[in-house]
């Protein structure tokens, strides 16, 4: 079957259900996420679950320069808009992306103050709330639901793996069952939700990752993000990597995209794919960088999809 001129179930001709097209359809144009650091912490750092954090975590590797917790939410948003306007003049809509640490890990009053300050900014049309699955509860989700009734709101859960052995090994401090509970509570309130997975975590083979795709495709989520494992400086994993590099499988670009082809074929076509790979600042990277920007990685991947005549969900079988 050729895909020339073909539209897939997601309504356009790209071979996967891509995030920018989803927004174009929903809001009629480009939507930019503004990364925020609301000054929260995480239970895996403040001692309530653990102290060292996940072995791969160094939040500095993702935070852009405009995003500093010493600044108010509105100031971070204003600076973020200024930063992005220089690059993308056509962007009219912004989402406040509460990304750093666990953004539901606070009292409901503090969460209200931070989220609502973001929503009061004129150009902000909604929220993306990045968090751990073990830091939501019915009270927080009921409140987020009230926002989701009026704005575009998505909760982005760091699930990272479906395997408890892996979660233990990277000191995640929660189980896959915790993730399932959070996902079910969120789905039952009809709040949009995304899931983040890291591919190549220690102990997981390509076969393990493909087996995981069947589980992932059956989850009641809306958006999905995949990152390849990268070893980031100043993390516990960096120390482990330096003392035993053979214990880690770091994908090179071609190998990773070959795996991603297989993943795409199995992936639930209803999921909006936000990312297929991560892009850490090379100055933070200990493992070798691929040397390409994300848009270049994506272009290469889309050429591979075309050549192999693969599209998202080509071999997906429901439940
Ligand atoms: S990755 Fe998230 S959950 Fe893990 S230590 Fe870092 S902030 Fe906490």
py3Dmol code that shows the C-alpha trace and the ligand (Angstrom):
import py3Dmol

protein = """\
ATOM      1  CA  UNK A   1       0.000   0.000   0.000  1.00  0.00           C
ATOM      2  CA  UNK A   2       1.413   3.397  -0.853  1.00  0.00           C
ATOM      3  CA  UNK A   3       0.876   6.362   1.404  1.00  0.00           C
ATOM      4  CA  UNK A   4       1.041   8.927  -1.432  1.00  0.00           C
ATOM      5  CA  UNK A   5      -1.694  11.496  -0.747  1.00  0.00           C
ATOM      6  CA  UNK A   6      -3.198   9.206   1.830  1.00  0.00           C
ATOM      7  CA  UNK A   7      -4.811  10.439   5.028  1.00  0.00           C
ATOM      8  CA  UNK A   8      -4.551   8.277   8.096  1.00  0.00           C
ATOM      9  CA  UNK A   9      -7.116   7.870  10.863  1.00  0.00           C
ATOM     10  CA  UNK A  10      -5.659  10.991  12.564  1.00  0.00           C
ATOM     11  CA  UNK A  11      -6.672  13.119   9.600  1.00  0.00           C
ATOM     12  CA  UNK A  12      -3.418  14.023   7.823  1.00  0.00           C
ATOM     13  CA  UNK A  13      -0.740  12.430   5.675  1.00  0.00           C
ATOM     14  CA  UNK A  14       2.156  12.266   8.132  1.00  0.00           C
ATOM     15  CA  UNK A  15       2.785   8.660   9.035  1.00  0.00           C
ATOM     16  CA  UNK A  16       2.197   9.171  12.713  1.00  0.00           C
ATOM     17  CA  UNK A  17      -0.294  11.080  14.808  1.00  0.00           C
ATOM     18  CA  UNK A  18       1.970  14.056  15.352  1.00  0.00           C
ATOM     19  CA  UNK A  19       1.706  16.699  18.033  1.00  0.00           C
ATOM     20  CA  UNK A  20       2.005  19.868  15.872  1.00  0.00           C
ATOM     21  CA  UNK A  21      -0.742  18.645  13.520  1.00  0.00           C
ATOM     22  CA  UNK A  22      -2.939  17.790  16.479  1.00  0.00           C
ATOM     23  CA  UNK A  23      -2.622  21.400  17.673  1.00  0.00           C
ATOM     24  CA  UNK A  24      -3.145  22.856  14.198  1.00  0.00           C
ATOM     25  CA  UNK A  25      -6.386  20.939  13.990  1.00  0.00           C
ATOM     26  CA  UNK A  26      -7.476  21.860  17.509  1.00  0.00           C
ATOM     27  CA  UNK A  27      -6.376  25.504  17.701  1.00  0.00           C
ATOM     28  CA  UNK A  28      -5.814  26.449  14.043  1.00  0.00           C
ATOM     29  CA  UNK A  29      -2.088  27.137  14.424  1.00  0.00           C
ATOM     30  CA  UNK A  30       1.205  26.541  16.136  1.00  0.00           C
ATOM     31  CA  UNK A  31       1.183  26.099  19.909  1.00  0.00           C
ATOM     32  CA  UNK A  32       4.382  26.497  21.905  1.00  0.00           C
ATOM     33  CA  UNK A  33       5.056  25.058  25.340  1.00  0.00           C
ATOM     34  CA  UNK A  34       6.711  27.392  27.843  1.00  0.00           C
ATOM     35  CA  UNK A  35       8.786  25.469  30.348  1.00  0.00           C
ATOM     36  CA  UNK A  36       8.294  26.619  33.946  1.00  0.00           C
ATOM     37  CA  UNK A  37       9.973  25.837  37.215  1.00  0.00           C
ATOM     38  CA  UNK A  38       7.354  26.500  39.889  1.00  0.00           C
ATOM     39  CA  UNK A  39       9.769  25.807  42.731  1.00  0.00           C
ATOM     40  CA  UNK A  40       8.323  22.409  43.642  1.00  0.00           C
ATOM     41  CA  UNK A  41      10.396  19.429  44.716  1.00  0.00           C
ATOM     42  CA  UNK A  42       9.743  15.724  44.441  1.00  0.00           C
ATOM     43  CA  UNK A  43       9.153  12.940  46.981  1.00  0.00           C
ATOM     44  CA  UNK A  44      12.141  11.081  45.645  1.00  0.00           C
ATOM     45  CA  UNK A  45      14.394  13.975  46.617  1.00  0.00           C
ATOM     46  CA  UNK A  46      12.939  15.470  49.787  1.00  0.00           C
ATOM     47  CA  UNK A  47      13.183  12.216  51.714  1.00  0.00           C
ATOM     48  CA  UNK A  48       9.512  11.202  51.829  1.00  0.00           C
ATOM     49  CA  UNK A  49      10.236   8.432  49.268  1.00  0.00           C
ATOM     50  CA  UNK A  50      13.964   8.781  48.834  1.00  0.00           C
ATOM     51  CA  UNK A  51      16.779  11.290  48.909  1.00  0.00           C
ATOM     52  CA  UNK A  52      19.023  10.741  45.906  1.00  0.00           C
ATOM     53  CA  UNK A  53      16.308  10.950  43.247  1.00  0.00           C
ATOM     54  CA  UNK A  54      16.001   8.752  40.157  1.00  0.00           C
ATOM     55  CA  UNK A  55      19.457   7.665  39.031  1.00  0.00           C
ATOM     56  CA  UNK A  56      19.100   9.422  35.641  1.00  0.00           C
ATOM     57  CA  UNK A  57      17.740  12.738  36.944  1.00  0.00           C
ATOM     58  CA  UNK A  58      19.381  16.118  36.598  1.00  0.00           C
ATOM     59  CA  UNK A  59      16.613  18.686  36.063  1.00  0.00           C
ATOM     60  CA  UNK A  60      19.132  21.344  34.983  1.00  0.00           C
ATOM     61  CA  UNK A  61      19.690  19.402  31.769  1.00  0.00           C
ATOM     62  CA  UNK A  62      16.171  20.307  30.571  1.00  0.00           C
ATOM     63  CA  UNK A  63      15.488  23.750  32.014  1.00  0.00           C
ATOM     64  CA  UNK A  64      15.904  26.580  29.511  1.00  0.00           C
ATOM     65  CA  UNK A  65      17.658  29.757  30.700  1.00  0.00           C
ATOM     66  CA  UNK A  66      14.441  31.796  31.155  1.00  0.00           C
ATOM     67  CA  UNK A  67      13.057  29.251  33.560  1.00  0.00           C
ATOM     68  CA  UNK A  68      14.198  29.922  37.121  1.00  0.00           C
ATOM     69  CA  UNK A  69      12.198  29.207  40.260  1.00  0.00           C
ATOM     70  CA  UNK A  70      13.284  32.524  41.828  1.00  0.00           C
ATOM     71  CA  UNK A  71      11.092  34.278  39.233  1.00  0.00           C
ATOM     72  CA  UNK A  72       7.315  34.364  39.454  1.00  0.00           C
ATOM     73  CA  UNK A  73       5.239  32.248  37.092  1.00  0.00           C
ATOM     74  CA  UNK A  74       4.117  35.342  35.154  1.00  0.00           C
ATOM     75  CA  UNK A  75       7.710  36.566  34.788  1.00  0.00           C
ATOM     76  CA  UNK A  76       8.884  33.153  33.532  1.00  0.00           C
ATOM     77  CA  UNK A  77       6.004  33.133  31.048  1.00  0.00           C
ATOM     78  CA  UNK A  78       6.800  36.653  29.782  1.00  0.00           C
ATOM     79  CA  UNK A  79      10.474  35.752  29.325  1.00  0.00           C
ATOM     80  CA  UNK A  80       9.570  32.436  27.696  1.00  0.00           C
ATOM     81  CA  UNK A  81       7.294  34.185  25.182  1.00  0.00           C
ATOM     82  CA  UNK A  82      10.049  36.686  24.361  1.00  0.00           C
ATOM     83  CA  UNK A  83      12.539  33.838  23.892  1.00  0.00           C
ATOM     84  CA  UNK A  84      10.282  31.847  21.567  1.00  0.00           C
ATOM     85  CA  UNK A  85       8.985  34.834  19.572  1.00  0.00           C
ATOM     86  CA  UNK A  86      12.454  35.344  18.123  1.00  0.00           C
ATOM     87  CA  UNK A  87      12.443  31.804  16.762  1.00  0.00           C
ATOM     88  CA  UNK A  88       8.804  31.234  15.849  1.00  0.00           C
ATOM     89  CA  UNK A  89       7.112  34.429  14.803  1.00  0.00           C
ATOM     90  CA  UNK A  90       3.889  32.670  13.866  1.00  0.00           C
ATOM     91  CA  UNK A  91       3.223  31.260  17.336  1.00  0.00           C
ATOM     92  CA  UNK A  92       0.133  32.814  18.880  1.00  0.00           C
ATOM     93  CA  UNK A  93      -0.787  30.320  21.541  1.00  0.00           C
ATOM     94  CA  UNK A  94       1.223  29.074  24.487  1.00  0.00           C
ATOM     95  CA  UNK A  95       0.850  26.300  27.009  1.00  0.00           C
ATOM     96  CA  UNK A  96       2.343  26.742  30.458  1.00  0.00           C
ATOM     97  CA  UNK A  97       4.455  23.634  30.931  1.00  0.00           C
ATOM     98  CA  UNK A  98       5.053  22.850  34.597  1.00  0.00           C
ATOM     99  CA  UNK A  99       8.006  20.613  33.913  1.00  0.00           C
ATOM    100  CA  UNK A 100      10.644  20.723  36.640  1.00  0.00           C
ATOM    101  CA  UNK A 101      10.323  18.122  39.418  1.00  0.00           C
ATOM    102  CA  UNK A 102       6.814  16.939  40.491  1.00  0.00           C
ATOM    103  CA  UNK A 103       4.178  19.524  39.738  1.00  0.00           C
ATOM    104  CA  UNK A 104       1.339  18.048  41.755  1.00  0.00           C
ATOM    105  CA  UNK A 105       3.476  17.575  44.851  1.00  0.00           C
ATOM    106  CA  UNK A 106       2.216  20.521  46.919  1.00  0.00           C
ATOM    107  CA  UNK A 107      -0.843  21.562  48.874  1.00  0.00           C
ATOM    108  CA  UNK A 108      -3.925  22.215  46.791  1.00  0.00           C
ATOM    109  CA  UNK A 109      -3.768  25.934  47.725  1.00  0.00           C
ATOM    110  CA  UNK A 110      -0.256  26.339  46.360  1.00  0.00           C
ATOM    111  CA  UNK A 111      -1.116  24.365  43.214  1.00  0.00           C
ATOM    112  CA  UNK A 112      -4.151  26.609  42.636  1.00  0.00           C
ATOM    113  CA  UNK A 113      -2.061  29.743  43.038  1.00  0.00           C
ATOM    114  CA  UNK A 114       0.618  28.580  40.554  1.00  0.00           C
ATOM    115  CA  UNK A 115      -1.666  27.059  37.910  1.00  0.00           C
ATOM    116  CA  UNK A 116      -4.114  29.942  37.994  1.00  0.00           C
ATOM    117  CA  UNK A 117      -1.366  32.558  37.757  1.00  0.00           C
ATOM    118  CA  UNK A 118      -0.281  30.845  34.541  1.00  0.00           C
ATOM    119  CA  UNK A 119      -3.811  30.729  33.140  1.00  0.00           C
ATOM    120  CA  UNK A 120      -4.319  34.443  33.813  1.00  0.00           C
ATOM    121  CA  UNK A 121      -1.655  35.349  31.207  1.00  0.00           C
ATOM    122  CA  UNK A 122      -3.321  36.463  27.971  1.00  0.00           C
ATOM    123  CA  UNK A 123      -1.442  34.245  25.519  1.00  0.00           C
ATOM    124  CA  UNK A 124      -1.661  31.096  27.677  1.00  0.00           C
ATOM    125  CA  UNK A 125      -4.402  28.750  26.510  1.00  0.00           C
ATOM    126  CA  UNK A 126      -3.732  25.839  28.817  1.00  0.00           C
ATOM    127  CA  UNK A 127      -1.469  23.793  31.058  1.00  0.00           C
ATOM    128  CA  UNK A 128       0.789  20.812  30.769  1.00  0.00           C
ATOM    129  CA  UNK A 129       1.447  19.421  34.237  1.00  0.00           C
ATOM    130  CA  UNK A 130       4.442  17.085  34.426  1.00  0.00           C
ATOM    131  CA  UNK A 131       4.441  14.880  37.491  1.00  0.00           C
ATOM    132  CA  UNK A 132       5.017  11.516  39.122  1.00  0.00           C
ATOM    133  CA  UNK A 133       2.079   9.092  39.212  1.00  0.00           C
ATOM    134  CA  UNK A 134       2.335   8.718  42.998  1.00  0.00           C
ATOM    135  CA  UNK A 135       1.753  12.437  43.644  1.00  0.00           C
ATOM    136  CA  UNK A 136      -1.869  12.719  42.513  1.00  0.00           C
ATOM    137  CA  UNK A 137      -4.953  12.030  44.585  1.00  0.00           C
ATOM    138  CA  UNK A 138      -8.717  12.428  44.070  1.00  0.00           C
ATOM    139  CA  UNK A 139      -8.754  15.961  45.550  1.00  0.00           C
ATOM    140  CA  UNK A 140      -6.005  17.234  43.219  1.00  0.00           C
ATOM    141  CA  UNK A 141      -7.514  15.513  40.204  1.00  0.00           C
ATOM    142  CA  UNK A 142     -10.997  16.867  40.952  1.00  0.00           C
ATOM    143  CA  UNK A 143      -9.514  20.368  41.053  1.00  0.00           C
ATOM    144  CA  UNK A 144      -7.546  19.841  37.791  1.00  0.00           C
ATOM    145  CA  UNK A 145     -10.777  18.605  36.209  1.00  0.00           C
ATOM    146  CA  UNK A 146     -12.407  21.993  36.951  1.00  0.00           C
ATOM    147  CA  UNK A 147      -9.569  23.682  34.998  1.00  0.00           C
ATOM    148  CA  UNK A 148      -9.763  21.109  32.204  1.00  0.00           C
ATOM    149  CA  UNK A 149     -13.432  21.987  31.693  1.00  0.00           C
ATOM    150  CA  UNK A 150     -12.386  25.505  30.592  1.00  0.00           C
ATOM    151  CA  UNK A 151      -8.840  25.118  29.217  1.00  0.00           C
ATOM    152  CA  UNK A 152      -6.649  22.636  27.398  1.00  0.00           C
ATOM    153  CA  UNK A 153      -5.072  20.756  30.318  1.00  0.00           C
ATOM    154  CA  UNK A 154      -2.950  17.642  30.138  1.00  0.00           C
ATOM    155  CA  UNK A 155      -1.244  15.779  32.975  1.00  0.00           C
ATOM    156  CA  UNK A 156       2.019  14.247  31.838  1.00  0.00           C
ATOM    157  CA  UNK A 157       3.036  11.265  33.940  1.00  0.00           C
ATOM    158  CA  UNK A 158       6.610  10.063  34.115  1.00  0.00           C
ATOM    159  CA  UNK A 159       5.992   6.316  33.895  1.00  0.00           C
ATOM    160  CA  UNK A 160       9.441   5.543  32.442  1.00  0.00           C
ATOM    161  CA  UNK A 161       8.986   1.753  32.393  1.00  0.00           C
ATOM    162  CA  UNK A 162       6.281  -0.897  32.837  1.00  0.00           C
ATOM    163  CA  UNK A 163       8.759  -3.155  34.615  1.00  0.00           C
ATOM    164  CA  UNK A 164       9.056  -2.922  38.398  1.00  0.00           C
ATOM    165  CA  UNK A 165      12.578  -4.414  38.308  1.00  0.00           C
ATOM    166  CA  UNK A 166      13.700  -1.524  36.138  1.00  0.00           C
ATOM    167  CA  UNK A 167      11.899   1.072  38.269  1.00  0.00           C
ATOM    168  CA  UNK A 168      13.658  -0.327  41.323  1.00  0.00           C
ATOM    169  CA  UNK A 169      17.016  -0.350  39.609  1.00  0.00           C
ATOM    170  CA  UNK A 170      16.776   3.341  38.669  1.00  0.00           C
ATOM    171  CA  UNK A 171      15.501   4.195  42.178  1.00  0.00           C
ATOM    172  CA  UNK A 172      12.250   5.539  40.839  1.00  0.00           C
ATOM    173  CA  UNK A 173      10.484   5.098  44.174  1.00  0.00           C
ATOM    174  CA  UNK A 174       7.143   4.041  42.686  1.00  0.00           C
ATOM    175  CA  UNK A 175       5.820   0.958  40.941  1.00  0.00           C
ATOM    176  CA  UNK A 176       4.046   0.428  37.637  1.00  0.00           C
ATOM    177  CA  UNK A 177       0.903  -0.330  39.684  1.00  0.00           C
ATOM    178  CA  UNK A 178       1.121   3.248  41.057  1.00  0.00           C
ATOM    179  CA  UNK A 179       1.187   4.457  37.457  1.00  0.00           C
ATOM    180  CA  UNK A 180      -1.853   2.377  36.539  1.00  0.00           C
ATOM    181  CA  UNK A 181      -3.769   3.770  39.515  1.00  0.00           C
ATOM    182  CA  UNK A 182      -2.984   7.373  38.550  1.00  0.00           C
ATOM    183  CA  UNK A 183      -3.849   6.744  34.893  1.00  0.00           C
ATOM    184  CA  UNK A 184      -7.194   5.179  35.822  1.00  0.00           C
ATOM    185  CA  UNK A 185      -8.093   7.998  38.239  1.00  0.00           C
ATOM    186  CA  UNK A 186      -7.253  10.537  35.535  1.00  0.00           C
ATOM    187  CA  UNK A 187      -9.093   8.720  32.756  1.00  0.00           C
ATOM    188  CA  UNK A 188     -12.197   8.279  34.917  1.00  0.00           C
ATOM    189  CA  UNK A 189     -12.370  12.091  35.236  1.00  0.00           C
ATOM    190  CA  UNK A 190     -11.849  12.503  31.490  1.00  0.00           C
ATOM    191  CA  UNK A 191      -8.745  14.619  32.016  1.00  0.00           C
ATOM    192  CA  UNK A 192      -6.342  14.464  29.106  1.00  0.00           C
ATOM    193  CA  UNK A 193      -3.134  12.644  30.026  1.00  0.00           C
ATOM    194  CA  UNK A 194       0.227  11.811  28.544  1.00  0.00           C
ATOM    195  CA  UNK A 195       2.861   9.268  29.473  1.00  0.00           C
ATOM    196  CA  UNK A 196       6.627   9.536  29.288  1.00  0.00           C
ATOM    197  CA  UNK A 197       8.852   6.499  28.787  1.00  0.00           C
ATOM    198  CA  UNK A 198      12.635   6.125  28.653  1.00  0.00           C
ATOM    199  CA  UNK A 199      13.839   3.479  26.220  1.00  0.00           C
ATOM    200  CA  UNK A 200      17.039   1.594  27.031  1.00  0.00           C
ATOM    201  CA  UNK A 201      16.944   1.744  30.819  1.00  0.00           C
ATOM    202  CA  UNK A 202      19.454  -0.670  32.373  1.00  0.00           C
ATOM    203  CA  UNK A 203      18.397  -4.304  32.220  1.00  0.00           C
ATOM    204  CA  UNK A 204      15.849  -3.826  29.395  1.00  0.00           C
ATOM    205  CA  UNK A 205      16.484  -5.486  26.043  1.00  0.00           C
ATOM    206  CA  UNK A 206      14.895  -4.484  22.723  1.00  0.00           C
ATOM    207  CA  UNK A 207      12.578  -7.505  23.147  1.00  0.00           C
ATOM    208  CA  UNK A 208      11.528  -6.222  26.607  1.00  0.00           C
ATOM    209  CA  UNK A 209      10.806  -2.817  25.103  1.00  0.00           C
ATOM    210  CA  UNK A 210       8.668  -4.326  22.338  1.00  0.00           C
ATOM    211  CA  UNK A 211       6.748  -6.442  24.879  1.00  0.00           C
ATOM    212  CA  UNK A 212       6.138  -3.232  26.825  1.00  0.00           C
ATOM    213  CA  UNK A 213       4.535  -1.609  23.763  1.00  0.00           C
ATOM    214  CA  UNK A 214       1.577  -3.996  23.993  1.00  0.00           C
ATOM    215  CA  UNK A 215       0.952  -2.856  27.564  1.00  0.00           C
ATOM    216  CA  UNK A 216       1.428   0.818  26.706  1.00  0.00           C
ATOM    217  CA  UNK A 217      -0.891   0.677  23.699  1.00  0.00           C
ATOM    218  CA  UNK A 218      -3.681  -0.624  25.935  1.00  0.00           C
ATOM    219  CA  UNK A 219      -3.481   2.275  28.429  1.00  0.00           C
ATOM    220  CA  UNK A 220      -6.284   4.889  28.460  1.00  0.00           C
ATOM    221  CA  UNK A 221      -3.837   7.722  27.709  1.00  0.00           C
ATOM    222  CA  UNK A 222      -3.969  10.395  25.001  1.00  0.00           C
ATOM    223  CA  UNK A 223      -0.381  11.537  24.414  1.00  0.00           C
ATOM    224  CA  UNK A 224       2.918   9.698  24.429  1.00  0.00           C
ATOM    225  CA  UNK A 225       6.573  10.705  24.644  1.00  0.00           C
ATOM    226  CA  UNK A 226       9.603   8.494  24.202  1.00  0.00           C
ATOM    227  CA  UNK A 227      13.162   9.412  25.141  1.00  0.00           C
ATOM    228  CA  UNK A 228      16.268   7.332  24.519  1.00  0.00           C
ATOM    229  CA  UNK A 229      18.412   6.746  27.584  1.00  0.00           C
ATOM    230  CA  UNK A 230      21.110   9.388  27.770  1.00  0.00           C
ATOM    231  CA  UNK A 231      23.684   9.538  30.523  1.00  0.00           C
ATOM    232  CA  UNK A 232      23.557  13.012  31.991  1.00  0.00           C
ATOM    233  CA  UNK A 233      26.417  14.464  34.012  1.00  0.00           C
ATOM    234  CA  UNK A 234      26.037  14.919  37.781  1.00  0.00           C
ATOM    235  CA  UNK A 235      23.644  12.010  38.178  1.00  0.00           C
ATOM    236  CA  UNK A 236      23.938   8.731  40.054  1.00  0.00           C
ATOM    237  CA  UNK A 237      23.709   6.972  36.703  1.00  0.00           C
ATOM    238  CA  UNK A 238      26.726   8.914  35.424  1.00  0.00           C
ATOM    239  CA  UNK A 239      28.801   7.451  38.271  1.00  0.00           C
ATOM    240  CA  UNK A 240      27.473   3.950  37.560  1.00  0.00           C
ATOM    241  CA  UNK A 241      28.212   4.371  33.858  1.00  0.00           C
ATOM    242  CA  UNK A 242      31.779   5.513  34.476  1.00  0.00           C
ATOM    243  CA  UNK A 243      32.482   2.569  36.751  1.00  0.00           C
ATOM    244  CA  UNK A 244      30.884  -0.034  34.422  1.00  0.00           C
ATOM    245  CA  UNK A 245      30.003   1.247  30.923  1.00  0.00           C
ATOM    246  CA  UNK A 246      29.384  -2.313  29.694  1.00  0.00           C
ATOM    247  CA  UNK A 247      26.336  -2.465  31.945  1.00  0.00           C
ATOM    248  CA  UNK A 248      24.570   0.163  29.799  1.00  0.00           C
ATOM    249  CA  UNK A 249      23.091  -0.031  26.342  1.00  0.00           C
ATOM    250  CA  UNK A 250      23.295   3.402  24.750  1.00  0.00           C
ATOM    251  CA  UNK A 251      21.513   3.375  21.391  1.00  0.00           C
ATOM    252  CA  UNK A 252      23.215   4.947  18.424  1.00  0.00           C
ATOM    253  CA  UNK A 253      20.870   6.933  16.207  1.00  0.00           C
ATOM    254  CA  UNK A 254      20.328   4.309  13.455  1.00  0.00           C
ATOM    255  CA  UNK A 255      19.756   1.527  15.939  1.00  0.00           C
ATOM    256  CA  UNK A 256      17.289   3.631  17.905  1.00  0.00           C
ATOM    257  CA  UNK A 257      15.304   4.666  14.834  1.00  0.00           C
ATOM    258  CA  UNK A 258      15.123   1.030  13.668  1.00  0.00           C
ATOM    259  CA  UNK A 259      13.611   0.178  17.059  1.00  0.00           C
ATOM    260  CA  UNK A 260      11.279   3.166  16.788  1.00  0.00           C
ATOM    261  CA  UNK A 261      10.008   1.835  13.416  1.00  0.00           C
ATOM    262  CA  UNK A 262       8.925  -1.371  15.126  1.00  0.00           C
ATOM    263  CA  UNK A 263       7.398   0.590  18.000  1.00  0.00           C
ATOM    264  CA  UNK A 264       5.443   2.825  15.644  1.00  0.00           C
ATOM    265  CA  UNK A 265       4.001  -0.187  13.843  1.00  0.00           C
ATOM    266  CA  UNK A 266       2.614  -1.542  17.128  1.00  0.00           C
ATOM    267  CA  UNK A 267       1.577   1.733  18.730  1.00  0.00           C
ATOM    268  CA  UNK A 268      -2.063   2.591  19.330  1.00  0.00           C
ATOM    269  CA  UNK A 269      -2.955   4.980  16.458  1.00  0.00           C
ATOM    270  CA  UNK A 270      -5.149   7.072  18.763  1.00  0.00           C
ATOM    271  CA  UNK A 271      -2.139   8.282  20.758  1.00  0.00           C
ATOM    272  CA  UNK A 272      -0.787  11.698  19.836  1.00  0.00           C
ATOM    273  CA  UNK A 273       2.977  11.273  19.567  1.00  0.00           C
ATOM    274  CA  UNK A 274       4.647  14.227  21.248  1.00  0.00           C
ATOM    275  CA  UNK A 275       8.220  13.008  20.898  1.00  0.00           C
ATOM    276  CA  UNK A 276      10.094   9.987  19.667  1.00  0.00           C
ATOM    277  CA  UNK A 277      13.438  11.025  21.203  1.00  0.00           C
ATOM    278  CA  UNK A 278      14.963  13.344  23.770  1.00  0.00           C
ATOM    279  CA  UNK A 279      17.267  16.255  23.164  1.00  0.00           C
ATOM    280  CA  UNK A 280      19.484  17.104  26.148  1.00  0.00           C
ATOM    281  CA  UNK A 281      21.880  19.987  26.056  1.00  0.00           C
ATOM    282  CA  UNK A 282      25.188  18.353  24.895  1.00  0.00           C
ATOM    283  CA  UNK A 283      27.075  20.173  27.642  1.00  0.00           C
ATOM    284  CA  UNK A 284      25.245  18.002  30.185  1.00  0.00           C
ATOM    285  CA  UNK A 285      25.778  14.740  28.299  1.00  0.00           C
ATOM    286  CA  UNK A 286      28.276  12.118  29.329  1.00  0.00           C
ATOM    287  CA  UNK A 287      27.154   9.548  26.752  1.00  0.00           C
ATOM    288  CA  UNK A 288      27.770  10.415  23.097  1.00  0.00           C
ATOM    289  CA  UNK A 289      25.393  12.928  21.549  1.00  0.00           C
ATOM    290  CA  UNK A 290      23.775  12.005  18.196  1.00  0.00           C
ATOM    291  CA  UNK A 291      24.864  15.392  16.898  1.00  0.00           C
ATOM    292  CA  UNK A 292      21.509  16.211  15.308  1.00  0.00           C
ATOM    293  CA  UNK A 293      18.712  18.560  16.331  1.00  0.00           C
ATOM    294  CA  UNK A 294      15.361  16.937  17.081  1.00  0.00           C
ATOM    295  CA  UNK A 295      13.834  18.158  13.799  1.00  0.00           C
ATOM    296  CA  UNK A 296      16.689  16.468  11.915  1.00  0.00           C
ATOM    297  CA  UNK A 297      16.146  13.218  13.826  1.00  0.00           C
ATOM    298  CA  UNK A 298      12.465  13.413  12.989  1.00  0.00           C
ATOM    299  CA  UNK A 299      13.109  14.058   9.303  1.00  0.00           C
ATOM    300  CA  UNK A 300      15.370  11.025   9.130  1.00  0.00           C
ATOM    301  CA  UNK A 301      12.748   8.922  10.901  1.00  0.00           C
ATOM    302  CA  UNK A 302       9.948  10.039   8.599  1.00  0.00           C
ATOM    303  CA  UNK A 303      12.080   9.090   5.575  1.00  0.00           C
ATOM    304  CA  UNK A 304      12.585   5.658   7.141  1.00  0.00           C
ATOM    305  CA  UNK A 305       8.830   5.277   7.729  1.00  0.00           C
ATOM    306  CA  UNK A 306       8.213   6.142   4.079  1.00  0.00           C
ATOM    307  CA  UNK A 307      10.840   3.752   2.777  1.00  0.00           C
ATOM    308  CA  UNK A 308       9.613   0.868   4.934  1.00  0.00           C
ATOM    309  CA  UNK A 309       5.950   1.751   4.303  1.00  0.00           C
ATOM    310  CA  UNK A 310       5.214   1.793   8.018  1.00  0.00           C
ATOM    311  CA  UNK A 311       2.723   3.987   9.843  1.00  0.00           C
ATOM    312  CA  UNK A 312       1.588   4.276  13.437  1.00  0.00           C
ATOM    313  CA  UNK A 313      -0.530   1.320  14.394  1.00  0.00           C
ATOM    314  CA  UNK A 314      -0.046  -0.591  11.126  1.00  0.00           C
ATOM    315  CA  UNK A 315       0.140  -3.787  13.185  1.00  0.00           C
ATOM    316  CA  UNK A 316      -1.724  -2.578  16.265  1.00  0.00           C
ATOM    317  CA  UNK A 317      -4.229  -5.040  17.615  1.00  0.00           C
ATOM    318  CA  UNK A 318      -6.754  -3.823  20.122  1.00  0.00           C
ATOM    319  CA  UNK A 319      -6.749  -5.485  23.534  1.00  0.00           C
TER     320      UNK A 319
END
"""
ligand_1 = """\
8
LIG
S 13.113 12.361 37.572
Fe 11.378 13.400 38.517
S 10.734 11.937 40.077
Fe 12.832 11.387 39.579
S 14.124 12.491 41.045
Fe 13.943 13.727 39.180
S 12.267 15.120 39.628
Fe 12.103 13.436 41.072
"""
view = py3Dmol.view(width=600, height=400)
view.addModel(protein, "pdb")
view.setStyle({"model": 0}, {"cartoon": {"style": "trace"}})
view.addModel(ligand_1, "xyz")
view.setStyle({"model": 1}, {"stick": {}})
view.zoomTo()
view.show()
